[in-house]
Amino acid sequence: MRNVLKLGVNLLIAWSLLLCAQARAQTLIYALSYAETPASLKIRFPRGVIGATINDKLAMLRGFGKTEIYSVSMIDGKRSLLFSDEGMNLEIRPAGATLGANKAYITGVMREWRTTPNIGAYSEPPALYEVSLDGSNRFRRLVEIQTNQSPTPLNPQAKKMVFGGFVSNDKYVVSIYDLQTWKLLRSWELTHTHCPDCVPVSYGWLADGNRLFFNLDVGGDESSYHDVPGTYITAEDGTDLGGIPMNAGQLQLPGYTREEVVTPLLIGQLPDGDYLFRDYGLKKGPLPKAPIEQESFLVISGPDFKSKKQIPLRKVRVGSFYLSPSGKDLAYVEERQVPNYRTERHLWSMDLESGAEKEMLVTPPPNPPSFPEPNVSFTILGWVDNNYLQADFRNPDPQSSVSAVR
């Protein structure tokens, strides 16, 4: 009887641990885009427009032959194909996107063939599209957006979306939409009174969902003593709320020195109020051979900006960070130089509690124009909870958590 009770208790504990793991597990969503080389385009359309069908003529106008959206589970590395614009008149563009439950919001361009007023291909202005992540390939057009504007993740409450970008005459415009009605709530020009020569390197929402942060850095060769790069906070209406302390997020690790002129990059704010930064450090001792490149580190500070945790990434060229809504996982991109001065891109994920890293994807350097295969690039779209993705998707690589696109 005791053995039966003990077995029951053990099963209950194991089941509870499994439920906890599933509850905190996140799924990473990314897009693979295939850009034709001159040689691959000629192979695909050997006669050009001569004798081409209307669909082929429209396909020749695409910047990318196709873009596919995938999910990858942080539990078992299982991948699923969620959406593809292959063969569509809609071309989705890997310029950034945001995610909701079972859907992605991504920029795209719709083309069609018309006979009036003149025969030919016509393109609609760039717009935000909602695409379904249930394998159905359904989509709908939401709102027209300005050129060069790209969406960022939804605010933590999943009620608002913000767009930012240079639209004209070096004017950086921020636009905020209501997620339910797609009504434009706010639109304002970001001014840099703290750093007139700076440009936004990245931006996002703080945990309260009502304030935005902007990482500003000097954008050109010209700068002045008036420029103070750093992270600055604005209200939703653009009101300047000042900057965070200059020493916030700085590396303080024994055996490493940091370059004082480099400003830590705020990646995001965790749900508990902590802040996550990226900073650089150079190991003390004899200098390595040129070129000297500093290592990347993650620094977690409390709401008071005092350092709480420092995590070495053990990589040099790291950027494009994507923090999960739970604050437990982080995705980031490593650019690794290979022979002939070419760059190979690696997608990594990290459990911020344990510091454990997983390599999720590798894409090769760009092909020369004469190469018969398209160039492949990836874009991180964001994170969703595992229970949001419930459809029976196609799975191109269920065995491996690392996929090299060749």
C-alpha positions as CSV (number, residue, x, y, z in Angstrom):
1,M,0.0,0.0,0.0
2,R,2.9,2.4,0.9
3,N,4.5,1.7,-2.5
4,V,1.3,2.5,-4.2
5,L,0.9,5.8,-2.3
6,K,4.6,6.6,-3.0
7,L,4.1,5.9,-6.7
8,G,1.0,8.1,-6.7
9,V,2.8,11.0,-5.0
10,N,5.7,10.7,-7.5
11,L,3.4,10.7,-10.4
12,L,1.6,13.7,-9.1
13,I,4.9,15.6,-8.6
14,A,6.0,14.7,-12.1
15,W,2.7,15.7,-13.6
16,S,2.9,19.1,-11.7
17,L,6.4,19.7,-13.0
18,L,5.3,18.9,-16.5
19,L,2.4,21.3,-16.3
20,C,4.8,24.0,-15.0
21,A,7.2,23.4,-17.8
22,Q,4.4,23.6,-20.4
23,A,3.0,26.7,-18.8
24,R,6.2,28.6,-19.0
25,A,7.3,27.2,-22.4
26,Q,7.5,29.6,-25.2
27,T,7.4,29.1,-29.0
28,L,9.7,31.3,-31.2
29,I,8.3,32.5,-34.5
30,Y,10.6,33.3,-37.4
31,A,10.5,33.9,-41.1
32,L,12.7,32.5,-43.9
33,S,12.9,34.7,-47.0
34,Y,14.3,33.6,-50.4
35,A,15.8,36.3,-52.6
36,E,16.6,35.3,-56.1
37,T,20.0,35.8,-57.6
38,P,20.2,36.8,-61.3
39,A,21.2,33.2,-62.1
40,S,18.4,31.6,-60.0
41,L,15.9,34.0,-61.5
42,K,17.0,33.1,-65.0
43,I,16.7,29.4,-64.2
44,R,13.2,29.9,-62.8
45,F,12.0,32.1,-65.8
46,P,14.4,31.2,-68.7
47,R,12.4,33.2,-71.3
48,G,11.7,36.2,-69.1
49,V,8.4,37.9,-69.9
50,I,8.2,36.3,-73.3
51,G,5.3,33.9,-73.2
52,A,5.0,34.2,-69.4
53,T,1.7,33.8,-67.7
54,I,0.2,36.7,-65.7
55,N,1.1,34.9,-62.4
56,D,4.7,34.6,-63.6
57,K,4.9,38.2,-64.6
58,L,3.7,39.2,-61.2
59,A,6.2,36.8,-59.6
60,M,9.1,38.5,-61.4
61,L,8.3,41.7,-59.6
62,R,8.8,40.2,-56.1
63,G,11.8,41.2,-54.0
64,F,11.6,37.7,-52.5
65,G,10.5,34.6,-54.3
66,K,8.8,33.4,-51.2
67,T,8.7,34.0,-47.4
68,E,7.7,31.2,-45.0
69,I,6.8,31.6,-41.3
70,Y,7.9,28.9,-38.9
71,S,7.5,28.1,-35.2
72,V,10.1,26.3,-33.1
73,S,9.3,25.0,-29.6
74,M,11.7,25.7,-26.8
75,I,10.8,22.3,-25.3
76,D,11.8,19.9,-28.0
77,G,13.0,22.0,-30.9
78,K,10.1,20.9,-33.1
79,R,9.5,23.1,-36.1
80,S,6.2,23.8,-38.0
81,L,5.5,25.7,-41.1
82,L,2.7,28.1,-40.3
83,F,2.3,30.4,-43.3
84,S,3.8,30.8,-46.8
85,D,3.2,33.5,-49.5
86,E,4.6,31.3,-52.2
87,G,2.3,31.6,-55.3
88,M,0.4,34.5,-53.8
89,N,-0.1,38.0,-55.2
90,L,0.7,39.1,-51.6
91,E,4.4,39.5,-50.9
92,I,5.1,39.7,-47.2
93,R,8.3,41.5,-46.3
94,P,10.7,40.5,-43.5
95,A,11.0,44.0,-42.1
96,G,9.7,43.2,-38.7
97,A,6.4,42.0,-37.3
98,T,4.5,41.5,-34.1
99,L,2.5,38.5,-32.9
100,G,-0.8,37.9,-31.2
101,A,-2.5,34.6,-30.5
102,N,-2.5,32.4,-33.6
103,K,-1.7,35.4,-35.9
104,A,1.2,37.6,-37.0
105,Y,1.1,41.2,-38.0
106,I,3.5,41.9,-40.8
107,T,4.1,44.4,-43.6
108,G,3.3,43.4,-47.1
109,V,2.5,44.5,-50.7
110,M,-0.3,43.3,-52.9
111,R,0.0,43.2,-56.6
112,E,-2.5,42.4,-59.4
113,W,-2.8,42.4,-63.1
114,R,-5.2,45.0,-64.6
115,T,-6.5,45.7,-68.0
116,T,-7.7,49.3,-67.3
117,P,-6.7,52.1,-67.5
118,N,-3.6,50.4,-69.0
119,I,-2.6,46.8,-69.2
120,G,0.0,45.8,-66.7
121,A,0.9,45.1,-63.1
122,Y,-0.3,47.4,-60.3
123,S,0.9,47.5,-56.7
124,E,-0.9,48.7,-53.6
125,P,0.9,50.9,-51.1
126,P,2.7,49.0,-48.3
127,A,0.2,47.9,-45.6
128,L,0.0,46.0,-42.4
129,Y,-1.5,42.5,-42.9
130,E,-2.8,40.0,-40.4
131,V,-1.8,36.5,-41.4
132,S,-3.1,33.4,-39.7
133,L,-0.7,31.0,-38.1
134,D,-2.9,27.9,-38.3
135,G,-1.6,26.6,-41.6
136,S,-4.6,28.0,-43.6
137,N,-2.6,30.8,-45.3
138,R,-5.4,33.2,-44.7
139,F,-4.7,36.9,-44.5
140,R,-6.4,40.3,-44.4
141,R,-5.3,43.8,-45.0
142,L,-5.5,46.1,-42.0
143,V,-4.1,49.6,-42.4
144,E,-1.8,51.4,-44.9
145,I,1.5,52.3,-43.4
146,Q,4.2,54.8,-44.3
147,T,7.3,53.7,-46.2
148,N,10.1,52.5,-44.0
149,Q,7.8,52.0,-40.9
150,S,8.0,48.6,-39.3
151,P,5.9,47.3,-36.4
152,T,7.4,46.2,-33.1
153,P,6.0,43.7,-30.5
154,L,2.6,44.5,-29.0
155,N,2.6,46.1,-25.7
156,P,2.6,43.6,-22.8
157,Q,-1.2,43.9,-22.5
158,A,-1.6,43.1,-26.2
159,K,-3.8,46.1,-26.8
160,K,-1.6,48.5,-28.7
161,M,1.0,48.3,-31.5
162,V,3.7,50.9,-32.3
163,F,5.4,51.7,-35.6
164,G,8.6,53.8,-35.9
165,G,10.7,54.8,-38.9
166,F,12.1,57.6,-41.0
167,V,9.4,58.6,-43.4
168,S,10.7,61.7,-45.1
169,N,13.3,64.4,-44.7
170,D,15.0,62.6,-41.9
171,K,11.8,62.8,-39.9
172,Y,11.4,59.9,-37.5
173,V,7.6,59.3,-37.0
174,V,6.1,57.1,-34.2
175,S,2.5,55.8,-34.8
176,I,0.4,53.9,-32.2
177,Y,-2.6,51.8,-33.2
178,D,-5.4,50.2,-31.1
179,L,-5.2,46.5,-31.7
180,Q,-8.9,45.8,-31.7
181,T,-10.1,48.6,-34.0
182,W,-6.9,49.4,-35.8
183,K,-7.7,53.1,-35.2
184,L,-4.7,55.4,-35.1
185,L,-4.4,56.5,-31.5
186,R,-1.2,58.7,-31.7
187,S,1.3,59.9,-34.2
188,W,4.2,62.1,-33.4
189,E,7.7,63.0,-34.5
190,L,10.5,61.8,-32.2
191,T,12.8,64.6,-31.4
192,H,16.2,64.2,-29.8
193,T,16.7,67.1,-27.4
194,H,19.2,65.0,-25.4
195,C,21.2,63.9,-28.5
196,P,20.5,66.0,-31.6
197,D,22.8,64.0,-33.8
198,C,21.4,60.6,-32.6
199,V,19.1,58.1,-34.3
200,P,17.0,55.4,-32.7
201,V,18.9,52.1,-32.7
202,S,16.0,50.2,-31.2
203,Y,12.8,50.8,-29.3
204,G,10.0,49.0,-27.5
205,W,7.4,49.1,-24.7
206,L,8.1,49.1,-21.0
207,A,6.3,46.6,-18.8
208,D,3.4,49.0,-17.9
209,G,2.4,49.1,-21.6
210,N,2.0,52.9,-21.5
211,R,5.6,54.1,-21.9
212,L,8.1,53.6,-24.7
213,F,11.9,53.4,-24.6
214,F,14.3,54.5,-27.3
215,N,18.0,53.5,-27.5
216,L,19.7,56.6,-29.1
217,D,23.2,56.6,-30.6
218,V,25.1,59.0,-32.8
219,G,24.1,58.2,-36.4
220,G,26.8,59.9,-38.4
221,D,30.4,61.1,-38.2
222,E,29.4,64.5,-36.9
223,S,28.7,64.9,-33.2
224,S,29.0,67.5,-30.5
225,Y,29.4,67.8,-26.8
226,H,25.6,68.3,-26.7
227,D,25.0,64.7,-27.7
228,V,24.3,62.3,-24.9
229,P,23.6,58.8,-26.3
230,G,21.6,56.5,-24.1
231,T,18.2,55.1,-23.4
232,Y,15.3,57.6,-23.1
233,I,11.7,57.2,-22.1
234,T,8.6,58.8,-23.6
235,A,4.9,58.7,-22.8
236,E,2.5,57.3,-25.3
237,D,1.8,60.8,-26.6
238,G,5.5,61.5,-27.1
239,T,6.1,63.5,-23.9
240,D,9.8,63.3,-23.0
241,L,10.1,61.5,-19.6
242,G,13.9,61.7,-19.5
243,G,16.5,59.0,-19.6
244,I,17.6,56.2,-17.4
245,P,20.9,56.5,-15.4
246,M,24.0,56.5,-17.6
247,N,25.6,53.7,-15.5
248,A,22.5,51.4,-15.7
249,G,23.3,48.1,-17.4
250,Q,27.1,48.5,-17.3
251,L,29.2,45.4,-17.0
252,Q,30.8,44.9,-13.6
253,L,32.5,41.5,-14.0
254,P,35.9,40.7,-12.4
255,G,38.5,40.0,-15.0
256,Y,36.8,42.3,-17.6
257,T,37.0,45.9,-18.5
258,R,34.4,47.9,-20.4
259,E,34.8,50.8,-22.7
260,E,33.4,53.9,-21.0
261,V,32.2,55.6,-24.2
262,V,30.0,52.6,-25.1
263,T,26.4,52.9,-23.8
264,P,24.6,49.7,-22.7
265,L,21.6,48.8,-24.9
266,L,18.3,48.3,-23.2
267,I,16.7,45.1,-24.6
268,G,13.5,45.4,-22.6
269,Q,11.9,45.4,-19.2
270,L,10.9,42.1,-17.6
271,P,7.3,41.6,-16.2
272,D,8.7,41.9,-12.6
273,G,10.2,45.3,-13.3
274,D,13.8,44.3,-13.8
275,Y,15.7,45.6,-16.9
276,L,17.6,43.6,-19.4
277,F,20.7,45.2,-21.1
278,R,23.4,44.2,-23.5
279,D,26.9,45.5,-22.8
280,Y,30.4,44.8,-23.9
281,G,33.6,43.8,-22.1
282,L,37.2,43.1,-22.9
283,K,39.1,40.4,-21.0
284,K,42.0,41.8,-18.9
285,G,45.5,40.7,-19.9
286,P,47.6,40.8,-23.1
287,L,45.6,42.3,-25.9
288,P,44.5,39.8,-28.6
289,K,45.6,40.2,-32.2
290,A,43.8,42.8,-34.3
291,P,41.0,43.3,-34.9
292,I,40.2,43.7,-31.2
293,E,36.6,42.9,-30.6
294,Q,34.8,42.9,-27.3
295,E,32.6,40.1,-26.0
296,S,28.9,40.6,-25.4
297,F,27.2,40.3,-22.1
298,L,23.7,40.4,-20.8
299,V,23.1,42.5,-17.6
300,I,19.9,42.2,-15.6
301,S,19.3,45.1,-13.2
302,G,16.5,45.8,-10.7
303,P,14.0,48.6,-10.9
304,D,16.6,50.7,-9.1
305,F,19.1,49.9,-11.9
306,K,21.5,48.1,-9.6
307,S,23.1,45.1,-11.2
308,K,21.6,41.7,-10.2
309,K,22.9,39.3,-12.8
310,Q,25.5,39.2,-15.6
311,I,25.4,36.5,-18.3
312,P,28.3,36.1,-20.8
313,L,27.2,35.3,-24.3
314,R,30.7,34.3,-25.3
315,K,30.2,35.8,-28.7
316,V,31.4,39.0,-30.4
317,R,29.0,40.2,-33.1
318,V,25.6,39.8,-31.4
319,G,22.5,41.9,-32.0
320,S,18.8,41.9,-32.9
321,F,17.5,40.8,-29.5
322,Y,13.9,39.5,-28.9
323,L,12.6,39.1,-25.4
324,S,9.7,36.7,-24.7
325,P,6.6,38.2,-23.1
326,S,7.2,36.0,-20.0
327,G,10.7,37.5,-19.6
328,K,12.1,33.9,-19.3
329,D,13.6,33.5,-22.8
330,L,15.6,35.6,-25.2
331,A,16.4,35.1,-28.9
332,Y,19.3,36.9,-30.6
333,V,21.3,36.8,-33.7
334,E,25.1,36.2,-34.0
335,E,26.9,37.3,-37.2
336,R,29.9,35.1,-37.7
337,Q,32.6,36.0,-40.2
338,V,33.7,33.2,-42.5
339,P,36.5,33.2,-45.2
340,N,36.4,35.8,-47.9
341,Y,35.0,38.4,-45.6
342,R,31.5,36.8,-45.8
343,T,29.0,36.7,-42.9
344,E,27.1,33.7,-41.6
345,R,24.1,34.3,-39.4
346,H,23.2,32.2,-36.4
347,L,20.0,32.3,-34.4
348,W,20.3,31.5,-30.7
349,S,17.9,31.3,-27.8
350,M,18.7,31.5,-24.1
351,D,16.9,30.6,-20.9
352,L,17.5,33.7,-18.8
353,E,17.1,31.8,-15.6
354,S,19.7,29.1,-16.2
355,G,21.8,30.9,-18.9
356,A,21.5,27.8,-21.1
357,E,21.8,28.5,-24.8
358,K,20.5,26.7,-27.9
359,E,21.5,27.3,-31.5
360,M,18.2,27.3,-33.5
361,L,19.1,28.2,-37.1
362,V,22.1,28.9,-39.4
363,T,21.9,30.7,-42.7
364,P,24.9,30.8,-45.0
365,P,26.5,34.0,-46.4
366,P,24.9,35.6,-49.5
367,N,25.6,33.8,-52.8
368,P,27.4,35.4,-55.7
369,P,25.2,36.6,-58.7
370,S,26.1,33.5,-60.7
371,F,24.9,31.1,-58.0
372,P,21.9,29.0,-59.1
373,E,20.2,29.0,-55.7
374,P,18.4,31.9,-54.0
375,N,19.8,33.7,-51.0
376,V,18.1,32.8,-47.7
377,S,17.7,35.2,-44.8
378,F,15.7,34.9,-41.5
379,T,13.8,37.5,-39.5
380,I,12.6,37.0,-35.9
381,L,8.9,37.8,-35.6
382,G,8.5,37.2,-31.8
383,W,7.2,34.8,-29.2
384,V,3.9,33.1,-28.3
385,D,2.9,30.7,-25.6
386,N,2.9,27.0,-26.8
387,N,-0.8,26.6,-26.2
388,Y,-1.6,29.4,-28.8
389,L,-0.3,27.2,-31.6
390,Q,-2.7,24.2,-31.7
391,A,-3.2,23.5,-35.4
392,D,-1.8,20.4,-37.2
393,F,1.1,22.0,-39.0
394,R,3.5,20.6,-41.5
395,N,6.9,19.8,-39.9
396,P,9.9,20.0,-42.1
397,D,12.5,19.0,-39.5
398,P,11.1,17.4,-36.4
399,Q,14.3,15.7,-35.4
400,S,16.8,18.6,-35.0
401,S,16.7,21.8,-33.0
402,V,19.4,23.3,-35.3
403,S,18.6,23.8,-39.0
404,A,21.2,24.9,-41.5
405,V,19.6,26.4,-44.6
406,R,21.8,25.5,-47.6
